[in-house]
Amino acid sequence: MRIMIKGGVWKNTEDEILKAAVMKYGKNQWARISSLLVRKSAKQCKARWYEWLDPSIKKCSKNH
């Protein structure tokens, strides 16, 4: 029996899939969205969206 551990560093292609899936399914379908990303859980997808990819978040530059 092989156990798949989800996680690891996010790849650019995974970010693009996540962005497209959020646009298609919305921000409440994390289980459905994570099914498109074999290595990521619904919780990881949600966190990645809200912490990094959501266009409404304000990103601070290192040079204040």
N, CA, C, O and CB atoms as a CASP TS submission, in Angstrom:
PFRMAT TS
TARGET T0000
AUTHOR 0000-0000-0000
METHOD Language model
MODEL 1
PARENT N/A
ATOM      1  N   MET     1       0.843  -1.178   0.000  1.00  0.00           N
ATOM      2  CA  MET     1       0.000   0.000   0.000  1.00  0.00           C
ATOM      3  C   MET     1       0.891   1.245   0.000  1.00  0.00           C
ATOM      4  O   MET     1       1.829   1.354   0.789  1.00  0.00           O
ATOM      5  CB  MET     1      -0.960  -0.004   1.223  1.00  0.00           C
ATOM      6  N   ARG     2       0.585   2.156  -0.878  1.00  0.00           N
ATOM      7  CA  ARG     2       1.353   3.394  -0.995  1.00  0.00           C
ATOM      8  C   ARG     2       0.552   4.547  -0.409  1.00  0.00           C
ATOM      9  O   ARG     2      -0.616   4.738  -0.747  1.00  0.00           O
ATOM     10  CB  ARG     2       1.722   3.681  -2.471  1.00  0.00           C
ATOM     11  N   ILE     3       1.180   5.306   0.461  1.00  0.00           N
ATOM     12  CA  ILE     3       0.509   6.446   1.086  1.00  0.00           C
ATOM     13  C   ILE     3       1.015   7.727   0.431  1.00  0.00           C
ATOM     14  O   ILE     3       2.221   7.956   0.340  1.00  0.00           O
ATOM     15  CB  ILE     3       0.756   6.473   2.632  1.00  0.00           C
ATOM     16  N   MET     4       0.093   8.547  -0.017  1.00  0.00           N
ATOM     17  CA  MET     4       0.444   9.821  -0.655  1.00  0.00           C
ATOM     18  C   MET     4       0.393  10.917   0.392  1.00  0.00           C
ATOM     19  O   MET     4      -0.650  11.158   0.999  1.00  0.00           O
ATOM     20  CB  MET     4      -0.513  10.147  -1.846  1.00  0.00           C
ATOM     21  N   ILE     5       1.513  11.577   0.601  1.00  0.00           N
ATOM     22  CA  ILE     5       1.562  12.699   1.530  1.00  0.00           C
ATOM     23  C   ILE     5       1.411  13.979   0.719  1.00  0.00           C
ATOM     24  O   ILE     5       2.182  14.240  -0.205  1.00  0.00           O
ATOM     25  CB  ILE     5       2.895  12.703   2.362  1.00  0.00           C
ATOM     26  N   LYS     6       0.416  14.763   1.074  1.00  0.00           N
ATOM     27  CA  LYS     6       0.172  16.009   0.352  1.00  0.00           C
ATOM     28  C   LYS     6       1.021  17.113   0.944  1.00  0.00           C
ATOM     29  O   LYS     6       1.262  17.164   2.150  1.00  0.00           O
ATOM     30  CB  LYS     6      -1.321  16.392   0.396  1.00  0.00           C
ATOM     31  N   GLY     7       1.464  17.985   0.075  1.00  0.00           N
ATOM     32  CA  GLY     7       2.228  19.124   0.560  1.00  0.00           C
ATOM     33  C   GLY     7       3.375  19.449  -0.360  1.00  0.00           C
ATOM     34  O   GLY     7       3.328  19.184  -1.562  1.00  0.00           O
ATOM     35  N   GLY     8       4.400  20.023   0.215  1.00  0.00           N
ATOM     36  CA  GLY     8       5.559  20.419  -0.560  1.00  0.00           C
ATOM     37  C   GLY     8       5.446  21.851  -1.046  1.00  0.00           C
ATOM     38  O   GLY     8       4.443  22.530  -0.826  1.00  0.00           O
ATOM     39  N   VAL     9       6.489  22.281  -1.703  1.00  0.00           N
ATOM     40  CA  VAL     9       6.566  23.640  -2.229  1.00  0.00           C
ATOM     41  C   VAL     9       5.564  23.807  -3.361  1.00  0.00           C
ATOM     42  O   VAL     9       5.401  22.916  -4.194  1.00  0.00           O
ATOM     43  CB  VAL     9       7.996  23.964  -2.716  1.00  0.00           C
ATOM     44  N   TRP    10       4.901  24.946  -3.384  1.00  0.00           N
ATOM     45  CA  TRP    10       3.954  25.243  -4.463  1.00  0.00           C
ATOM     46  C   TRP    10       4.718  25.563  -5.739  1.00  0.00           C
ATOM     47  O   TRP    10       5.655  26.361  -5.726  1.00  0.00           O
ATOM     48  CB  TRP    10       3.022  26.423  -4.078  1.00  0.00           C
ATOM     49  N   LYS    11       4.318  24.945  -6.829  1.00  0.00           N
ATOM     50  CA  LYS    11       4.911  25.213  -8.140  1.00  0.00           C
ATOM     51  C   LYS    11       4.070  26.263  -8.857  1.00  0.00           C
ATOM     52  O   LYS    11       2.891  26.445  -8.553  1.00  0.00           O
ATOM     53  CB  LYS    11       5.012  23.908  -8.990  1.00  0.00           C
ATOM     54  N   ASN    12       4.689  26.948  -9.810  1.00  0.00           N
ATOM     55  CA  ASN    12       3.970  27.970 -10.579  1.00  0.00           C
ATOM     56  C   ASN    12       2.748  27.387 -11.276  1.00  0.00           C
ATOM     57  O   ASN    12       1.701  28.031 -11.336  1.00  0.00           O
ATOM     58  CB  ASN    12       4.897  28.609 -11.610  1.00  0.00           C
ATOM     59  N   THR    13       2.875  26.182 -11.799  1.00  0.00           N
ATOM     60  CA  THR    13       1.738  25.566 -12.494  1.00  0.00           C
ATOM     61  C   THR    13       0.590  25.295 -11.527  1.00  0.00           C
ATOM     62  O   THR    13      -0.578  25.424 -11.895  1.00  0.00           O
ATOM     63  CB  THR    13       2.170  24.257 -13.179  1.00  0.00           C
ATOM     64  N   GLU    14       0.919  24.921 -10.293  1.00  0.00           N
ATOM     65  CA  GLU    14      -0.123  24.690  -9.293  1.00  0.00           C
ATOM     66  C   GLU    14      -0.821  25.995  -8.933  1.00  0.00           C
ATOM     67  O   GLU    14      -2.039  26.021  -8.753  1.00  0.00           O
ATOM     68  CB  GLU    14       0.472  24.041  -8.032  1.00  0.00           C
ATOM     69  N   ASP    15      -0.062  27.069  -8.828  1.00  0.00           N
ATOM     70  CA  ASP    15      -0.665  28.381  -8.560  1.00  0.00           C
ATOM     71  C   ASP    15      -1.632  28.765  -9.678  1.00  0.00           C
ATOM     72  O   ASP    15      -2.722  29.273  -9.414  1.00  0.00           O
ATOM     73  CB  ASP    15       0.430  29.462  -8.407  1.00  0.00           C
ATOM     74  N   GLU    16      -1.232  28.524 -10.916  1.00  0.00           N
ATOM     75  CA  GLU    16      -2.091  28.872 -12.053  1.00  0.00           C
ATOM     76  C   GLU    16      -3.364  28.032 -12.058  1.00  0.00           C
ATOM     77  O   GLU    16      -4.447  28.546 -12.338  1.00  0.00           O
ATOM     78  CB  GLU    16      -1.332  28.682 -13.375  1.00  0.00           C
ATOM     79  N   ILE    17      -3.239  26.752 -11.752  1.00  0.00           N
ATOM     80  CA  ILE    17      -4.418  25.878 -11.664  1.00  0.00           C
ATOM     81  C   ILE    17      -5.333  26.362 -10.549  1.00  0.00           C
ATOM     82  O   ILE    17      -6.551  26.417 -10.719  1.00  0.00           O
ATOM     83  CB  ILE    17      -4.000  24.400 -11.419  1.00  0.00           C
ATOM     84  N   LEU    18      -4.747  26.712  -9.409  1.00  0.00           N
ATOM     85  CA  LEU    18      -5.530  27.198  -8.271  1.00  0.00           C
ATOM     86  C   LEU    18      -6.277  28.479  -8.627  1.00  0.00           C
ATOM     87  O   LEU    18      -7.464  28.606  -8.324  1.00  0.00           O
ATOM     88  CB  LEU    18      -4.621  27.438  -7.060  1.00  0.00           C
ATOM     89  N   LYS    19      -5.600  29.423  -9.261  1.00  0.00           N
ATOM     90  CA  LYS    19      -6.247  30.680  -9.657  1.00  0.00           C
ATOM     91  C   LYS    19      -7.423  30.421 -10.595  1.00  0.00           C
ATOM     92  O   LYS    19      -8.507  30.972 -10.409  1.00  0.00           O
ATOM     93  CB  LYS    19      -5.233  31.618 -10.333  1.00  0.00           C
ATOM     94  N   ALA    20      -7.202  29.583 -11.598  1.00  0.00           N
ATOM     95  CA  ALA    20      -8.260  29.288 -12.568  1.00  0.00           C
ATOM     96  C   ALA    20      -9.434  28.579 -11.899  1.00  0.00           C
ATOM     97  O   ALA    20     -10.592  28.861 -12.209  1.00  0.00           O
ATOM     98  CB  ALA    20      -7.710  28.427 -13.715  1.00  0.00           C
ATOM     99  N   ALA    21      -9.136  27.663 -10.985  1.00  0.00           N
ATOM    100  CA  ALA    21     -10.192  26.915 -10.302  1.00  0.00           C
ATOM    101  C   ALA    21     -11.020  27.821  -9.393  1.00  0.00           C
ATOM    102  O   ALA    21     -12.238  27.668  -9.312  1.00  0.00           O
ATOM    103  CB  ALA    21      -9.587  25.771  -9.487  1.00  0.00           C
ATOM    104  N   VAL    22     -10.371  28.760  -8.711  1.00  0.00           N
ATOM    105  CA  VAL    22     -11.109  29.693  -7.853  1.00  0.00           C
ATOM    106  C   VAL    22     -12.023  30.571  -8.704  1.00  0.00           C
ATOM    107  O   VAL    22     -13.156  30.852  -8.314  1.00  0.00           O
ATOM    108  CB  VAL    22     -10.132  30.572  -7.025  1.00  0.00           C
ATOM    109  N   MET    23     -11.537  30.997  -9.853  1.00  0.00           N
ATOM    110  CA  MET    23     -12.371  31.802 -10.755  1.00  0.00           C
ATOM    111  C   MET    23     -13.571  30.992 -11.259  1.00  0.00           C
ATOM    112  O   MET    23     -14.666  31.533 -11.416  1.00  0.00           O
ATOM    113  CB  MET    23     -11.535  32.312 -11.952  1.00  0.00           C
ATOM    114  N   LYS    24     -13.364  29.707 -11.510  1.00  0.00           N
ATOM    115  CA  LYS    24     -14.436  28.860 -12.041  1.00  0.00           C
ATOM    116  C   LYS    24     -15.419  28.413 -10.957  1.00  0.00           C
ATOM    117  O   LYS    24     -16.632  28.483 -11.157  1.00  0.00           O
ATOM    118  CB  LYS    24     -13.839  27.639 -12.721  1.00  0.00           C
ATOM    119  N   TYR    25     -14.903  27.952  -9.806  1.00  0.00           N
ATOM    120  CA  TYR    25     -15.752  27.346  -8.777  1.00  0.00           C
ATOM    121  C   TYR    25     -16.068  28.252  -7.594  1.00  0.00           C
ATOM    122  O   TYR    25     -16.990  27.965  -6.831  1.00  0.00           O
ATOM    123  CB  TYR    25     -15.101  26.116  -8.274  1.00  0.00           C
ATOM    124  N   GLY    26     -15.323  29.334  -7.428  1.00  0.00           N
ATOM    125  CA  GLY    26     -15.554  30.221  -6.297  1.00  0.00           C
ATOM    126  C   GLY    26     -14.701  29.863  -5.092  1.00  0.00           C
ATOM    127  O   GLY    26     -13.936  28.899  -5.116  1.00  0.00           O
ATOM    128  N   LYS    27     -14.847  30.660  -4.034  1.00  0.00           N
ATOM    129  CA  LYS    27     -14.003  30.524  -2.844  1.00  0.00           C
ATOM    130  C   LYS    27     -14.573  29.605  -1.776  1.00  0.00           C
ATOM    131  O   LYS    27     -14.067  29.579  -0.654  1.00  0.00           O
ATOM    132  CB  LYS    27     -13.769  31.866  -2.249  1.00  0.00           C
ATOM    133  N   ASN    28     -15.608  28.857  -2.098  1.00  0.00           N
ATOM    134  CA  ASN    28     -16.197  27.943  -1.114  1.00  0.00           C
ATOM    135  C   ASN    28     -16.152  26.490  -1.555  1.00  0.00           C
ATOM    136  O   ASN    28     -16.794  25.636  -0.943  1.00  0.00           O
ATOM    137  CB  ASN    28     -17.623  28.336  -0.838  1.00  0.00           C
ATOM    138  N   GLN    29     -15.408  26.206  -2.601  1.00  0.00           N
ATOM    139  CA  GLN    29     -15.350  24.848  -3.154  1.00  0.00           C
ATOM    140  C   GLN    29     -13.940  24.265  -3.034  1.00  0.00           C
ATOM    141  O   GLN    29     -13.406  23.737  -4.010  1.00  0.00           O
ATOM    142  CB  GLN    29     -15.796  24.851  -4.629  1.00  0.00           C
ATOM    143  N   TRP    30     -13.341  24.353  -1.863  1.00  0.00           N
ATOM    144  CA  TRP    30     -11.944  23.962  -1.697  1.00  0.00           C
ATOM    145  C   TRP    30     -11.718  22.477  -1.919  1.00  0.00           C
ATOM    146  O   TRP    30     -10.668  22.096  -2.437  1.00  0.00           O
ATOM    147  CB  TRP    30     -11.468  24.340  -0.327  1.00  0.00           C
ATOM    148  N   ALA    31     -12.662  21.629  -1.548  1.00  0.00           N
ATOM    149  CA  ALA    31     -12.501  20.186  -1.789  1.00  0.00           C
ATOM    150  C   ALA    31     -12.483  19.902  -3.286  1.00  0.00           C
ATOM    151  O   ALA    31     -11.668  19.113  -3.764  1.00  0.00           O
ATOM    152  CB  ALA    31     -13.638  19.382  -1.104  1.00  0.00           C
ATOM    153  N   ARG    32     -13.369  20.537  -4.012  1.00  0.00           N
ATOM    154  CA  ARG    32     -13.420  20.366  -5.467  1.00  0.00           C
ATOM    155  C   ARG    32     -12.132  20.890  -6.103  1.00  0.00           C
ATOM    156  O   ARG    32     -11.554  20.245  -6.978  1.00  0.00           O
ATOM    157  CB  ARG    32     -14.652  21.098  -6.063  1.00  0.00           C
ATOM    158  N   ILE    33     -11.692  22.057  -5.657  1.00  0.00           N
ATOM    159  CA  ILE    33     -10.476  22.664  -6.199  1.00  0.00           C
ATOM    160  C   ILE    33      -9.263  21.784  -5.903  1.00  0.00           C
ATOM    161  O   ILE    33      -8.418  21.578  -6.774  1.00  0.00           O
ATOM    162  CB  ILE    33     -10.267  24.078  -5.614  1.00  0.00           C
ATOM    163  N   SER    34      -9.176  21.267  -4.686  1.00  0.00           N
ATOM    164  CA  SER    34      -8.017  20.437  -4.330  1.00  0.00           C
ATOM    165  C   SER    34      -7.992  19.128  -5.111  1.00  0.00           C
ATOM    166  O   SER    34      -6.932  18.520  -5.259  1.00  0.00           O
ATOM    167  CB  SER    34      -8.021  20.141  -2.834  1.00  0.00           C
ATOM    168  N   SER    35      -9.137  18.687  -5.608  1.00  0.00           N
ATOM    169  CA  SER    35      -9.155  17.458  -6.414  1.00  0.00           C
ATOM    170  C   SER    35      -8.411  17.655  -7.737  1.00  0.00           C
ATOM    171  O   SER    35      -8.008  16.682  -8.373  1.00  0.00           O
ATOM    172  CB  SER    35     -10.607  17.016  -6.688  1.00  0.00           C
ATOM    173  N   LEU    36      -8.230  18.904  -8.147  1.00  0.00           N
ATOM    174  CA  LEU    36      -7.474  19.211  -9.366  1.00  0.00           C
ATOM    175  C   LEU    36      -5.968  19.261  -9.098  1.00  0.00           C
ATOM    176  O   LEU    36      -5.160  19.213 -10.026  1.00  0.00           O
ATOM    177  CB  LEU    36      -7.941  20.547  -9.955  1.00  0.00           C
ATOM    178  N   LEU    37      -5.610  19.356  -7.831  1.00  0.00           N
ATOM    179  CA  LEU    37      -4.204  19.442  -7.423  1.00  0.00           C
ATOM    180  C   LEU    37      -3.888  18.231  -6.548  1.00  0.00           C
ATOM    181  O   LEU    37      -4.130  18.251  -5.341  1.00  0.00           O
ATOM    182  CB  LEU    37      -3.908  20.788  -6.656  1.00  0.00           C
ATOM    183  N   VAL    38      -3.359  17.200  -7.149  1.00  0.00           N
ATOM    184  CA  VAL    38      -3.162  15.915  -6.474  1.00  0.00           C
ATOM    185  C   VAL    38      -2.323  16.039  -5.206  1.00  0.00           C
ATOM    186  O   VAL    38      -2.573  15.330  -4.231  1.00  0.00           O
ATOM    187  CB  VAL    38      -2.506  14.934  -7.419  1.00  0.00           C
ATOM    188  N   ARG    39      -1.342  16.920  -5.205  1.00  0.00           N
ATOM    189  CA  ARG    39      -0.425  17.025  -4.068  1.00  0.00           C
ATOM    190  C   ARG    39      -0.897  17.972  -2.973  1.00  0.00           C
ATOM    191  O   ARG    39      -0.200  18.144  -1.973  1.00  0.00           O
ATOM    192  CB  ARG    39       0.913  17.471  -4.548  1.00  0.00           C
ATOM    193  N   LYS    40      -2.060  18.589  -3.136  1.00  0.00           N
ATOM    194  CA  LYS    40      -2.505  19.604  -2.176  1.00  0.00           C
ATOM    195  C   LYS    40      -3.870  19.263  -1.590  1.00  0.00           C
ATOM    196  O   LYS    40      -4.744  18.739  -2.281  1.00  0.00           O
ATOM    197  CB  LYS    40      -2.556  20.977  -2.845  1.00  0.00           C
ATOM    198  N   SER    41      -4.039  19.567  -0.307  1.00  0.00           N
ATOM    199  CA  SER    41      -5.321  19.351   0.367  1.00  0.00           C
ATOM    200  C   SER    41      -6.203  20.591   0.205  1.00  0.00           C
ATOM    201  O   SER    41      -5.739  21.646  -0.228  1.00  0.00           O
ATOM    202  CB  SER    41      -5.105  19.025   1.874  1.00  0.00           C
ATOM    203  N   ALA    42      -7.458  20.446   0.554  1.00  0.00           N
ATOM    204  CA  ALA    42      -8.383  21.579   0.504  1.00  0.00           C
ATOM    205  C   ALA    42      -7.896  22.700   1.428  1.00  0.00           C
ATOM    206  O   ALA    42      -7.960  23.877   1.073  1.00  0.00           O
ATOM    207  CB  ALA    42      -9.814  21.133   0.903  1.00  0.00           C
ATOM    208  N   LYS    43      -7.413  22.328   2.601  1.00  0.00           N
ATOM    209  CA  LYS    43      -6.911  23.316   3.566  1.00  0.00           C
ATOM    210  C   LYS    43      -5.698  24.067   3.006  1.00  0.00           C
ATOM    211  O   LYS    43      -5.577  25.279   3.188  1.00  0.00           O
ATOM    212  CB  LYS    43      -6.536  22.625   4.896  1.00  0.00           C
ATOM    213  N   GLN    44      -4.803  23.347   2.326  1.00  0.00           N
ATOM    214  CA  GLN    44      -3.627  23.981   1.737  1.00  0.00           C
ATOM    215  C   GLN    44      -4.018  24.931   0.609  1.00  0.00           C
ATOM    216  O   GLN    44      -3.441  26.010   0.474  1.00  0.00           O
ATOM    217  CB  GLN    44      -2.656  22.921   1.216  1.00  0.00           C
ATOM    218  N   CYS    45      -4.989  24.535  -0.191  1.00  0.00           N
ATOM    219  CA  CYS    45      -5.448  25.386  -1.293  1.00  0.00           C
ATOM    220  C   CYS    45      -6.057  26.675  -0.759  1.00  0.00           C
ATOM    221  O   CYS    45      -5.776  27.764  -1.260  1.00  0.00           O
ATOM    222  CB  CYS    45      -6.474  24.638  -2.165  1.00  0.00           C
ATOM    223  N   LYS    46      -6.888  26.539   0.257  1.00  0.00           N
ATOM    224  CA  LYS    46      -7.528  27.715   0.848  1.00  0.00           C
ATOM    225  C   LYS    46      -6.475  28.661   1.432  1.00  0.00           C
ATOM    226  O   LYS    46      -6.539  29.872   1.223  1.00  0.00           O
ATOM    227  CB  LYS    46      -8.534  27.292   1.941  1.00  0.00           C
ATOM    228  N   ALA    47      -5.520  28.108   2.155  1.00  0.00           N
ATOM    229  CA  ALA    47      -4.472  28.933   2.759  1.00  0.00           C
ATOM    230  C   ALA    47      -3.632  29.622   1.688  1.00  0.00           C
ATOM    231  O   ALA    47      -3.304  30.802   1.815  1.00  0.00           O
ATOM    232  CB  ALA    47      -3.574  28.080   3.663  1.00  0.00           C
ATOM    233  N   ARG    48      -3.289  28.892   0.645  1.00  0.00           N
ATOM    234  CA  ARG    48      -2.481  29.485  -0.429  1.00  0.00           C
ATOM    235  C   ARG    48      -3.227  30.643  -1.075  1.00  0.00           C
ATOM    236  O   ARG    48      -2.637  31.683  -1.367  1.00  0.00           O
ATOM    237  CB  ARG    48      -2.120  28.425  -1.492  1.00  0.00           C
ATOM    238  N   TRP    49      -4.516  30.461  -1.297  1.00  0.00           N
ATOM    239  CA  TRP    49      -5.305  31.523  -1.926  1.00  0.00           C
ATOM    240  C   TRP    49      -5.337  32.771  -1.045  1.00  0.00           C
ATOM    241  O   TRP    49      -5.002  33.868  -1.491  1.00  0.00           O
ATOM    242  CB  TRP    49      -6.737  31.034  -2.205  1.00  0.00           C
ATOM    243  N   TYR    50      -5.744  32.586   0.208  1.00  0.00           N
ATOM    244  CA  TYR    50      -5.943  33.746   1.078  1.00  0.00           C
ATOM    245  C   TYR    50      -4.641  34.398   1.544  1.00  0.00           C
ATOM    246  O   TYR    50      -4.627  35.588   1.857  1.00  0.00           O
ATOM    247  CB  TYR    50      -6.745  33.338   2.275  1.00  0.00           C
ATOM    248  N   GLU    51      -3.548  33.633   1.595  1.00  0.00           N
ATOM    249  CA  GLU    51      -2.285  34.193   2.078  1.00  0.00           C
ATOM    250  C   GLU    51      -1.388  34.730   0.967  1.00  0.00           C
ATOM    251  O   GLU    51      -0.539  35.584   1.225  1.00  0.00           O
ATOM    252  CB  GLU    51      -1.539  33.152   2.850  1.00  0.00           C
ATOM    253  N   TRP    52      -1.562  34.239  -0.279  1.00  0.00           N
ATOM    254  CA  TRP    52      -0.633  34.619  -1.343  1.00  0.00           C
ATOM    255  C   TRP    52      -1.272  35.076  -2.641  1.00  0.00           C
ATOM    256  O   TRP    52      -0.804  36.039  -3.248  1.00  0.00           O
ATOM    257  CB  TRP    52       0.245  33.490  -1.635  1.00  0.00           C
ATOM    258  N   LEU    53      -2.331  34.408  -3.081  1.00  0.00           N
ATOM    259  CA  LEU    53      -2.805  34.605  -4.451  1.00  0.00           C
ATOM    260  C   LEU    53      -4.004  35.525  -4.607  1.00  0.00           C
ATOM    261  O   LEU    53      -4.211  36.084  -5.684  1.00  0.00           O
ATOM    262  CB  LEU    53      -3.143  33.306  -5.029  1.00  0.00           C
ATOM    263  N   ASP    54      -4.788  35.692  -3.568  1.00  0.00           N
ATOM    264  CA  ASP    54      -5.988  36.524  -3.649  1.00  0.00           C
ATOM    265  C   ASP    54      -5.597  37.939  -4.066  1.00  0.00           C
ATOM    266  O   ASP    54      -4.830  38.596  -3.362  1.00  0.00           O
ATOM    267  CB  ASP    54      -6.745  36.541  -2.290  1.00  0.00           C
ATOM    268  N   PRO    55      -6.114  38.423  -5.206  1.00  0.00           N
ATOM    269  CA  PRO    55      -5.737  39.755  -5.679  1.00  0.00           C
ATOM    270  C   PRO    55      -6.158  40.887  -4.745  1.00  0.00           C
ATOM    271  O   PRO    55      -5.656  42.004  -4.873  1.00  0.00           O
ATOM    272  CB  PRO    55      -6.332  39.988  -7.028  1.00  0.00           C
ATOM    273  N   SER    56      -7.063  40.624  -3.819  1.00  0.00           N
ATOM    274  CA  SER    56      -7.516  41.690  -2.922  1.00  0.00           C
ATOM    275  C   SER    56      -6.588  41.889  -1.720  1.00  0.00           C
ATOM    276  O   SER    56      -6.741  42.865  -0.986  1.00  0.00           O
ATOM    277  CB  SER    56      -8.917  41.386  -2.433  1.00  0.00           C
ATOM    278  N   ILE    57      -5.632  40.983  -1.509  1.00  0.00           N
ATOM    279  CA  ILE    57      -4.726  41.176  -0.377  1.00  0.00           C
ATOM    280  C   ILE    57      -3.667  42.203  -0.742  1.00  0.00           C
ATOM    281  O   ILE    57      -3.241  42.306  -1.892  1.00  0.00           O
ATOM    282  CB  ILE    57      -4.064  39.839   0.040  1.00  0.00           C
ATOM    283  N   LYS    58      -3.259  42.953   0.257  1.00  0.00           N
ATOM    284  CA  LYS    58      -2.246  43.982   0.043  1.00  0.00           C
ATOM    285  C   LYS    58      -0.887  43.388   0.390  1.00  0.00           C
ATOM    286  O   LYS    58      -0.670  42.880   1.490  1.00  0.00           O
ATOM    287  CB  LYS    58      -2.539  45.262   0.900  1.00  0.00           C
ATOM    288  N   LYS    59       0.003  43.463  -0.563  1.00  0.00           N
ATOM    289  CA  LYS    59       1.346  42.942  -0.350  1.00  0.00           C
ATOM    290  C   LYS    59       2.270  44.104  -0.027  1.00  0.00           C
ATOM    291  O   LYS    59       2.281  45.117  -0.726  1.00  0.00           O
ATOM    292  CB  LYS    59       1.852  42.157  -1.594  1.00  0.00           C
ATOM    293  N   CYS    60       3.029  43.952   1.018  1.00  0.00           N
ATOM    294  CA  CYS    60       3.975  44.993   1.419  1.00  0.00           C
ATOM    295  C   CYS    60       5.290  44.781   0.685  1.00  0.00           C
ATOM    296  O   CYS    60       5.758  43.653   0.528  1.00  0.00           O
ATOM    297  CB  CYS    60       4.198  44.986   2.958  1.00  0.00           C
ATOM    298  N   SER    61       5.862  45.856   0.251  1.00  0.00           N
ATOM    299  CA  SER    61       7.183  45.753  -0.360  1.00  0.00           C
ATOM    300  C   SER    61       8.228  45.764   0.750  1.00  0.00           C
ATOM    301  O   SER    61       7.964  46.234   1.857  1.00  0.00           O
ATOM    302  CB  SER    61       7.432  46.915  -1.379  1.00  0.00           C
ATOM    303  N   LYS    62       9.397  45.251   0.452  1.00  0.00           N
ATOM    304  CA  LYS    62      10.469  45.220   1.448  1.00  0.00           C
ATOM    305  C   LYS    62      11.053  46.607   1.663  1.00  0.00           C
ATOM    306  O   LYS    62      11.668  46.871   2.696  1.00  0.00           O
ATOM    307  CB  LYS    62      11.570  44.248   1.021  1.00  0.00           C
ATOM    308  N   ASN    63      10.865  47.489   0.697  1.00  0.00           N
ATOM    309  CA  ASN    63      11.384  48.853   0.798  1.00  0.00           C
ATOM    310  C   ASN    63      10.263  49.799   1.202  1.00  0.00           C
ATOM    311  O   ASN    63       9.547  50.315   0.344  1.00  0.00           O
ATOM    312  CB  ASN    63      12.020  49.305  -0.541  1.00  0.00           C
ATOM    313  N   HIS    64      10.107  50.028   2.476  1.00  0.00           N
ATOM    314  CA  HIS    64       9.036  50.911   2.955  1.00  0.00           C
ATOM    315  C   HIS    64       9.395  52.344   2.748  1.00  0.00           C
ATOM    316  O   HIS    64       8.613  53.231   3.091  1.00  0.00           O
ATOM    317  CB  HIS    64       8.739  50.667   4.417  1.00  0.00           C
TER
END
